[in-house]
């Protein structure tokens, strides 16, 4: 037996036949052992019938099981994304049996969300979660034989933001920030951390001797840890913060009560500062865009920027490539030197001939 999340599973190998992998549907080890023993007895006596489908189960049951068994194994960021998506998925699909969910039904869901003015990226994120749950139900639980979501095309996304701060705008915003917010903004502009990565940063993950900070896998969007080198500006902030630590936890950035800063309170304070500074349509996440844009504008290799941002695929970083045509200049300038060399070579041939 083995665990997935809090639920016990069994894997029984049968010579010459398909290995049985199924959930014992309980977190009680004693009960799980008893259920597994009955399955083994049924196999020996030839009375065991494999479950090929449980399509009478509802989507709500599938999503509940998915959140209990699969969600605990992904990053905190992805868990929060799942919870947000579930609030919209359940009201529409909850009472439907798995066998009743068809591409037509899913398309109806898309239309309903579009009519509410929901962005394509949000709809795609919700469908991705539903699709993942169906895949798990097919491959691991054997509740159904088909994933209908896989046959529905995703929405075309065109909502990437291309917004960043000039140094003048940065100075204006900081003028209207309390000290705690000023530290967070400046630190983010020099590290490119995501909001969740920044708010969850602990001193255990900071190395002031090597000038690095580590993002733990559970706080990373792609579920992988990464270590970020820190520049002098970020180090100075951390050195100052190290003199005033919370007695309640190991957090680098914390609120007046010594606990984690609420992301809604952070955004609210940030929006107040940008409004006072007269800077419109600028979100906290755009600080990360500013970090990347400034690097690319100074000719930093796009692959290095991708690693610093923690992008899973460098194609996600390509959006910043248009910011730095000057960094490509050496690529075309080399043609001039090649052309000059060829011309001289040809001239020499004519002369010597």
Buried (B, 14 or more C-beta within 10 A) or exposed (E): EEEBBEBBBBEBEEEEEEEBBBBBBBBEEEEBBEBBEEBBEEBEEEEBEEEEBBBEBBBBBBBBBBBBBBBEEBBBBBBEBBEBBBEBBBEBBBEBBBBBBBEEBBEEBBEEBEEEEBBBBBBBBBBBBBBBBBBBBBEBBBBBEBBBBEEBEBBEEEEEEEEBBEEEBBEBBBEBBEEBBBBBBBBBBBBBBBBBBBBBBBBEBBEEEEBBBBBBBBBBBBBEBBEBEBEEEBBBBBEEBEEEBBEEEEBBBBBEEEEBBEBEEBBEBBEBBBEEBEBEEBBBBBBBBBBBBBBBBEEBEBEEBBBBBBBEEEEBBEBBEEBBEEBEEEEEEEEEEEEEEEEEEEEEEEEEE
